Amino acid sequence: MKRTFPESELIINADGSCFHLHLKPEQLADKVILVGDPDRVDTVAAHFDSKECEVSSREFHTITGMYKGKRITVQSHGIGCDNIDIVVNELDTLANIDYATREEKAEHRTLTMVRIGTCGGLQPNTPTGCFVASVKSIGFDGLLNYYAGRNQVCDLKLEEAFKKHMQWDPIKGAPYVAVADQDLINQIAQDDMVKGYTISCGGFYGPQGRILRADIADPEQNEKIESFEYEGMKICNFEMESSAVAGLASLLGHRAMTCCMVIANRYTTEMNTEYKDSIDTLIEKVLDRI
């Protein structure tokens, strides 16, 4: 039986667009590039051969166009997994709900989503400037715990091993391990990207072990994270969205992954603030491979 979604749950604007993104179903391509910074949408779209539409609303900036014969949507999501909850859910509604009838479509449409971002490296083999592909993402944000079926799309054994290693304090909420689409990892992350685990943090300062004027609960957090190893793979980087991207995509039947350029190495305490030009190399790789 088809599900029908009431106005309070599926909020459609007067012009027929989804509530936050202000995007209409016909404006969404099957291939989607996700970026945090709204200005980076223009950086990605500068490579397009043509542009068919552009929409902006708050931090959500969208351009759909053609790149070497491929129709691609580039979509900004802002910072944090809470924004990913909005973006991935609304993109899914555009693909899989009939906006005229408010009914779930009989045939599922699968989106391919690749997030291009920046991150902090945590290992000697993740210096500033290198590219990291998130094979599995440990979510500190708790987002996926609000959805039924989270256990079916998460690596539960890795979750338990990580919590044991960290001596995890349950007051922080339960971390979850979202798994990126393996075929997409193989397609996008070739021998020029470091593959590993990623931690998606619920903030930039305390959750990532940065100490300014407020002390953090576990001063040894980052040392524990850096030393964790499971099935021959280590935690390579910190960022703030990959767990929600991979987890929600899996729940909704889409293919997704995240690849980031390291702009800070927490292991060596190095930082590169002049990264905006060099990230264009990563953008070109993803556009060519998606």
Kinemage of the C-alpha trace (Angstrom):
@kinemage 1
@onewidth
@group {chain A} dominant
@subgroup {mainchain}
@vectorlist {calphas} color= white
{ca met a 1} P 0.000 0.000 0.000
{ca lys a 2} L 1.321 3.429 -0.955
{ca arg a 3} L 1.996 5.832 1.876
{ca thr a 4} L 0.490 9.305 1.729
{ca phe a 5} L 2.266 12.143 3.526
{ca pro a 6} L 0.268 14.971 5.197
{ca glu a 7} L 1.110 18.647 4.863
{ca ser a 8} L 2.746 18.852 8.283
{ca glu a 9} L 5.235 16.082 7.407
{ca leu a 10} L 5.979 16.720 3.734
{ca ile a 11} L 6.047 20.510 3.584
{ca ile a 12} L 5.741 21.784 0.021
{ca asn a 13} L 6.115 25.476 -0.764
{ca ala a 14} L 3.485 27.331 -2.786
{ca asp a 15} L 5.677 27.119 -5.912
{ca gly a 16} L 5.867 23.312 -5.676
{ca ser a 17} L 9.362 23.170 -4.170
{ca cys a 18} L 10.545 21.361 -1.023
{ca phe a 19} L 10.459 23.379 2.196
{ca his a 20} L 14.119 24.171 2.942
{ca leu a 21} L 15.972 23.622 -0.319
{ca his a 22} L 13.308 25.357 -2.468
{ca leu a 23} L 14.114 22.780 -5.147
{ca lys a 24} L 11.500 21.238 -7.453
{ca pro a 25} L 11.498 17.535 -8.423
{ca glu a 26} L 12.380 18.186 -12.059
{ca gln a 27} L 15.458 20.205 -11.001
{ca leu a 28} L 17.196 17.260 -9.302
{ca ala a 29} L 19.724 15.090 -11.157
{ca asp a 30} L 20.476 11.463 -10.256
{ca lys a 31} L 24.102 12.386 -9.510
{ca val a 32} L 24.527 14.824 -6.606
{ca ile a 33} L 27.643 16.554 -5.310
{ca leu a 34} L 27.236 17.729 -1.697
{ca val a 35} L 29.357 20.583 -0.323
{ca gly a 36} L 29.203 22.469 2.954
{ca asp a 37} L 29.990 26.007 1.822
{ca pro a 38} L 27.293 27.654 -0.361
{ca asp a 39} L 30.054 29.483 -2.256
{ca arg a 40} L 31.666 26.142 -3.151
{ca val a 41} L 28.611 25.351 -5.275
{ca asp a 42} L 29.814 28.001 -7.727
{ca thr a 43} L 33.326 26.532 -7.600
{ca val a 44} L 31.998 23.114 -8.592
{ca ala a 45} L 29.551 24.462 -11.184
{ca ala a 46} L 32.322 26.500 -12.821
{ca his a 47} L 33.413 23.174 -14.351
{ca phe a 48} L 29.974 22.517 -15.884
{ca asp a 49} L 29.518 22.770 -19.622
{ca ser a 50} L 26.043 24.241 -19.086
{ca lys a 51} L 23.695 25.185 -16.257
{ca glu a 52} L 19.952 24.601 -16.330
{ca cys a 53} L 18.877 26.026 -12.959
{ca glu a 54} L 20.134 27.738 -9.818
{ca val a 55} L 18.279 28.065 -6.507
{ca ser a 56} L 19.323 29.621 -3.181
{ca ser a 57} L 17.624 29.552 0.226
{ca arg a 58} L 19.503 30.250 3.466
{ca glu a 59} L 22.664 28.086 3.447
{ca phe a 60} L 21.173 25.817 0.784
{ca his a 61} L 22.487 26.698 -2.677
{ca thr a 62} L 21.796 24.446 -5.665
{ca ile a 63} L 22.947 24.368 -9.275
{ca thr a 64} L 22.035 21.627 -11.753
{ca gly a 65} L 23.868 21.357 -15.051
{ca met a 66} L 25.824 19.190 -17.462
{ca tyr a 67} L 29.422 18.033 -17.112
{ca lys a 68} L 30.959 15.947 -19.918
{ca gly a 69} L 27.575 14.489 -20.827
{ca lys a 70} L 26.531 13.834 -17.208
{ca arg a 71} L 23.641 15.678 -15.567
{ca ile a 72} L 24.774 16.673 -12.058
{ca thr a 73} L 23.258 18.614 -9.170
{ca val a 74} L 25.629 20.355 -6.758
{ca gln a 75} L 23.975 21.101 -3.412
{ca ser a 76} L 25.317 22.934 -0.353
{ca his a 77} L 24.298 21.734 3.092
{ca gly a 78} L 26.011 24.043 5.582
{ca ile a 79} L 27.775 22.683 8.658
{ca gly a 80} L 26.774 19.669 10.731
{ca cys a 81} L 24.781 16.435 10.637
{ca asp a 82} L 21.574 18.253 11.583
{ca asn a 83} L 21.688 20.008 8.208
{ca ile a 84} L 22.367 16.690 6.473
{ca asp a 85} L 19.119 15.402 7.982
{ca ile a 86} L 17.298 18.184 6.126
{ca val a 87} L 19.182 17.920 2.838
{ca val a 88} L 19.227 14.132 2.335
{ca asn a 89} L 15.589 13.710 3.412
{ca glu a 90} L 14.391 16.497 1.117
{ca leu a 91} L 16.437 15.223 -1.825
{ca asp a 92} L 14.866 11.801 -1.253
{ca thr a 93} L 11.352 13.274 -1.259
{ca leu a 94} L 12.067 14.989 -4.568
{ca ala a 95} L 13.133 11.644 -6.015
{ca asn a 96} L 10.632 9.262 -4.432
{ca ile a 97} L 7.427 11.124 -3.533
{ca asp a 98} L 4.912 12.433 -6.047
{ca tyr a 99} L 4.484 16.079 -5.022
{ca ala a 100} L 1.111 16.314 -6.786
{ca thr a 101} L -0.520 13.407 -4.907
{ca arg a 102} L 1.743 13.305 -1.819
{ca glu a 103} L 2.096 9.554 -2.377
{ca glu a 104} L 5.249 7.466 -2.345
{ca lys a 105} L 6.189 6.519 -5.903
{ca ala a 106} L 5.793 2.886 -6.903
{ca glu a 107} L 9.310 2.724 -8.397
{ca his a 108} L 12.263 3.745 -6.239
{ca arg a 109} L 14.724 6.238 -7.736
{ca thr a 110} L 18.277 5.820 -6.463
{ca leu a 111} L 20.480 8.889 -6.070
{ca thr a 112} L 24.274 8.833 -6.089
{ca met a 113} L 25.623 11.352 -3.580
{ca val a 114} L 29.264 12.285 -3.037
{ca arg a 115} L 30.145 14.815 -0.382
{ca ile a 116} L 33.278 16.867 -1.042
{ca gly a 117} L 34.573 18.533 2.091
{ca thr a 118} L 37.496 19.483 4.276
{ca cys a 119} L 38.715 17.699 7.374
{ca gly a 120} L 41.361 17.351 10.035
{ca gly a 121} L 43.841 14.514 9.589
{ca leu a 122} L 44.616 12.250 12.538
{ca gln a 123} L 47.447 10.051 11.267
{ca pro a 124} L 50.991 10.528 9.940
{ca asn a 125} L 49.762 9.358 6.510
{ca thr a 126} L 47.109 12.099 6.333
{ca pro a 127} L 49.158 15.306 5.965
{ca thr a 128} L 47.619 18.600 4.911
{ca gly a 129} L 46.640 18.502 1.245
{ca cys a 130} L 45.949 14.775 0.991
{ca phe a 131} L 42.519 13.318 0.132
{ca val a 132} L 40.672 10.954 2.478
{ca ala a 133} L 37.751 8.712 1.530
{ca ser a 134} L 35.484 7.705 4.421
{ca val a 135} L 34.872 3.952 4.189
{ca lys a 136} L 32.995 3.944 7.511
{ca ser a 137} L 32.025 6.944 9.612
{ca ile a 138} L 31.627 7.001 13.380
{ca gly a 139} L 28.871 9.469 14.199
{ca phe a 140} L 29.223 11.353 17.482
{ca asp a 141} L 26.077 13.330 16.619
{ca gly a 142} L 23.471 10.635 17.370
{ca leu a 143} L 21.328 11.481 14.333
{ca leu a 144} L 20.854 7.955 13.010
{ca asn a 145} L 19.735 6.739 16.452
{ca tyr a 146} L 16.404 8.504 15.858
{ca tyr a 147} L 15.600 6.278 12.864
{ca ala a 148} L 14.233 2.739 12.795
{ca gly a 149} L 16.526 0.328 11.008
{ca arg a 150} L 19.752 1.983 12.100
{ca asn a 151} L 21.166 -1.361 13.272
{ca gln a 152} L 20.641 -2.869 9.824
{ca val a 153} L 22.782 -0.224 8.099
{ca cys a 154} L 25.485 0.155 10.774
{ca asp a 155} L 28.589 -1.860 11.659
{ca leu a 156} L 27.592 -2.914 15.175
{ca lys a 157} L 30.804 -4.836 15.904
{ca leu a 158} L 32.891 -1.788 15.072
{ca glu a 159} L 30.633 0.328 17.286
{ca glu a 160} L 31.223 -1.958 20.264
{ca ala a 161} L 34.979 -2.174 19.672
{ca phe a 162} L 35.210 1.605 19.457
{ca lys a 163} L 33.182 2.216 22.627
{ca lys a 164} L 35.299 -0.296 24.543
{ca his a 165} L 38.553 1.250 23.333
{ca met a 166} L 37.376 4.772 24.164
{ca gln a 167} L 35.871 3.791 27.546
{ca trp a 168} L 32.860 5.603 26.166
{ca asp a 169} L 30.815 7.699 28.594
{ca pro a 170} L 27.109 7.049 27.801
{ca ile a 171} L 26.236 10.608 28.811
{ca lys a 172} L 27.559 11.582 25.353
{ca gly a 173} L 24.927 9.433 23.630
{ca ala a 174} L 25.517 6.338 21.529
{ca pro a 175} L 27.962 6.607 18.612
{ca tyr a 176} L 26.938 4.849 15.406
{ca val a 177} L 29.013 3.521 12.511
{ca ala a 178} L 27.589 4.299 9.071
{ca val a 179} L 28.946 2.416 6.073
{ca ala a 180} L 29.588 4.121 2.729
{ca asp a 181} L 28.546 2.433 -0.499
{ca gln a 182} L 31.462 0.124 -1.326
{ca asp a 183} L 30.986 0.224 -5.099
{ca leu a 184} L 30.972 4.016 -4.971
{ca ile a 185} L 34.125 4.026 -2.827
{ca asn a 186} L 35.844 1.886 -5.465
{ca gln a 187} L 34.586 4.183 -8.219
{ca ile a 188} L 35.591 7.494 -6.636
{ca ala a 189} L 38.449 6.717 -4.240
{ca gln a 190} L 41.216 5.278 -6.363
{ca asp a 191} L 44.913 5.005 -5.496
{ca asp a 192} L 45.178 8.769 -5.004
{ca met a 193} L 43.014 8.809 -1.853
{ca val a 194} L 43.639 7.446 1.639
{ca lys a 195} L 40.833 5.074 2.680
{ca gly a 196} L 39.904 4.770 6.335
{ca tyr a 197} L 37.482 5.444 9.127
{ca thr a 198} L 36.187 8.939 9.817
{ca ile a 199} L 34.708 10.522 12.921
{ca ser a 200} L 31.790 12.894 12.348
{ca cys a 201} L 31.675 15.271 15.277
{ca gly a 202} L 28.778 17.204 16.713
{ca gly a 203} L 30.882 20.350 16.893
{ca phe a 204} L 34.193 21.902 15.853
{ca tyr a 205} L 35.812 22.626 19.197
{ca gly a 206} L 35.142 20.405 22.231
{ca pro a 207} L 33.810 17.399 20.255
{ca gln a 208} L 37.013 17.419 18.191
{ca gly a 209} L 39.212 17.712 21.274
{ca arg a 210} L 40.077 21.388 20.811
{ca ile a 211} L 40.692 23.170 24.094
{ca leu a 212} L 40.210 26.921 24.222
{ca arg a 213} L 38.711 28.501 27.359
{ca ala a 214} L 36.387 25.570 28.084
{ca asp a 215} L 38.090 22.325 29.126
{ca ile a 216} L 36.917 19.069 27.565
{ca ala a 217} L 35.538 16.077 29.435
{ca asp a 218} L 38.182 13.614 28.212
{ca pro a 219} L 41.616 15.252 27.699
{ca glu a 220} L 42.918 11.964 26.226
{ca gln a 221} L 40.135 11.673 23.638
{ca asn a 222} L 42.236 12.365 20.549
{ca glu a 223} L 45.093 10.090 21.637
{ca lys a 224} L 42.595 7.244 22.071
{ca ile a 225} L 41.058 7.943 18.674
{ca glu a 226} L 44.444 8.036 16.941
{ca ser a 227} L 45.457 4.685 18.452
{ca phe a 228} L 42.216 2.848 17.595
{ca glu a 229} L 42.525 0.148 14.945
{ca tyr a 230} L 39.932 -2.336 13.699
{ca glu a 231} L 40.368 -4.940 10.973
{ca gly a 232} L 43.627 -3.346 9.899
{ca met a 233} L 42.189 0.147 9.412
{ca lys a 234} L 42.617 3.307 11.506
{ca ile a 235} L 40.620 6.483 12.044
{ca cys a 236} L 42.042 8.911 9.501
{ca asn a 237} L 40.173 12.143 10.076
{ca phe a 238} L 37.640 14.355 11.824
{ca glu a 239} L 34.816 16.099 9.965
{ca met a 240} L 31.167 16.878 10.702
{ca glu a 241} L 28.823 15.279 8.148
{ca ser a 242} L 29.942 11.949 6.633
{ca ser a 243} L 28.140 9.669 9.125
{ca ala a 244} L 24.760 11.260 8.438
{ca val a 245} L 25.331 11.267 4.665
{ca ala a 246} L 26.205 7.561 4.549
{ca gly a 247} L 23.686 6.488 7.198
{ca leu a 248} L 20.623 8.286 5.869
{ca ala a 249} L 21.470 7.354 2.289
{ca ser a 250} L 21.623 3.670 3.277
{ca leu a 251} L 18.286 3.871 5.116
{ca leu a 252} L 16.635 5.515 2.117
{ca gly a 253} L 18.137 3.266 -0.560
{ca his a 254} L 20.704 5.631 -2.054
{ca arg a 255} L 24.440 5.389 -2.764
{ca ala a 256} L 26.641 7.799 -0.841
{ca met a 257} L 30.165 8.498 0.339
{ca thr a 258} L 32.356 11.359 1.527
{ca cys a 259} L 35.822 12.390 0.419
{ca cys a 260} L 37.676 15.267 2.035
{ca met a 261} L 40.863 17.229 1.661
{ca val a 262} L 42.912 17.471 4.847
{ca ile a 263} L 43.420 21.111 5.800
{ca ala a 264} L 44.675 20.502 9.341
{ca asn a 265} L 46.693 17.637 10.778
{ca arg a 266} L 45.902 17.245 14.464
{ca tyr a 267} L 48.725 14.721 14.848
{ca thr a 268} L 51.402 17.205 13.731
{ca thr a 269} L 49.403 20.353 14.747
{ca glu a 270} L 49.711 21.813 11.224
{ca met a 271} L 47.014 23.962 9.584
{ca asn a 272} L 46.500 25.274 6.046
{ca thr a 273} L 43.942 28.088 5.822
{ca glu a 274} L 44.749 28.775 2.140
{ca tyr a 275} L 43.065 25.619 0.835
{ca lys a 276} L 40.272 26.960 -1.362
{ca asp a 277} L 42.273 26.853 -4.595
{ca ser a 278} L 43.803 23.401 -4.031
{ca ile a 279} L 40.459 21.726 -3.271
{ca asp a 280} L 39.588 22.262 -6.924
{ca thr a 281} L 41.777 19.233 -7.731
{ca leu a 282} L 39.533 17.028 -5.601
{ca ile a 283} L 36.428 18.531 -7.203
{ca glu a 284} L 37.712 17.647 -10.690
{ca lys a 285} L 38.488 14.059 -9.650
{ca val a 286} L 34.994 13.551 -8.272
{ca leu a 287} L 33.271 15.142 -11.276
{ca asp a 288} L 35.232 12.904 -13.632
{ca arg a 289} L 34.523 9.725 -11.634
{ca ile a 290} L 30.930 10.118 -10.451
